[in-house]
């Protein structure tokens, strides 16, 4: 492959930015959570549009003691409103969107790649 292809160009035209969707339902201290966050950070750093959907125990990352693990540029975080409400988590963080299953379905459909960590 030539340098133009490797740089993300095909036939001289720039390709659209790729989108990675990640669902995280595991507790913040789990190995799965660490892997999901590492992949998210690496993808965002490479310029890949990266959306992390937090659901069930994954929503626990919104707690103050864990929130710094979500602090990197290029990451879009959405938390499941039901998971947030069930756990008494903050529903007003400015860097987090709150949505339901319909948004998760859109993410799965729109992402070029989708990973689930449960």
N, C-alpha and C positions, 0 to 999 in steps of 0.2 A: 504494500500500500504506500502510496506517495504521501508527502507531507500535507498536501491539501486535504486529502481524505482523513488523515489522522487529526487534523485541526478541526474537523467537524464540517467540512465543506464537501459537497457532492456536486459535480458538474459545474463548479464555479459559483454555486449559490449556497449561501449559508443555510444550514438546517435550523429548524425551530429548536429552542432549548428543550431538552428532555425533562420529563417530570417523573419523580420517584415518590410513590405513596407508601407510607409505613403505618401499620396498625400495631399499637402496643397495648396489650392487656395485662402485662406482667407487673409485679411490684417493682418499685424503683431499685431495690437492692438485689434484684435477680440478675443472673448472668445474661438472660435474654434481653433485659432492659439495657444492660451495658453494651451489648452488641448492637441493638437497635439505635442507640444514641451515637455510637461510634460510626456506624454506617451513615446516619443522618448528617453528622458533622462533616464527614469526608465528602459526601455528595454535595452538600451545600457549598463547601469550600471549592469544589471543582466547577461551580456555577450551574449545577443541576437544580432545577426547581424542586424543592424537597418539602413534602407535607407530612407531618407526624400527627396521627389521629390517636388520641389517648382515650382509652375506654376501660371500664372495670378497674382493676388494680393499677393499670397504667396511669389513670387520672391522678393517682397519689403524687405524681411528679409535680403537681401544682402546689403541694404543701411547701411552705416557706423553706424548710430544711433541704428540699430537693430542687427547688426552682432554678438554682444556679446551673444545674445540669442541662437546662434548656436554653441557656444564654449564649447562642452563637448566631452570627449573621447568616441570613439566607434560609433560615428554617421557618416554616409556617406551621404553627401549632394550633390544632383544633382539639377541643375536649368534648366528650360526650356529655350533654346536659344532664342526662339521667344518672350517669356515673358520678358526676360532680354533686348533684343534689343528694343522692343516696349516701355519700360520704361526708357531707357537710363541708365541701371544699369551696374555696373562693370562686365566685362566678363573675368576677368583675376585673380580672387582670387585663391590662391594656394590650399585652402582646399575645393574647390567646383569644381565638374565636371559640364560640360555644355552639354546638350543633348536634343534630341527632343522626339516626341511621340513614336518612336520605342523603345527607352530605357524605357519609362514608361510602354509600353506593356510588355517588358521583365521582369521588376520589378513585375508587376502584376502576370505574369506566374510563376516566380521563388520564390516568397515569400510564406512562409507557412501561413502567415496572411497578409491581406492588408486592410488598413483603408483609407478612403477618407474624408477629411474635406473641405467642399465647402460652 
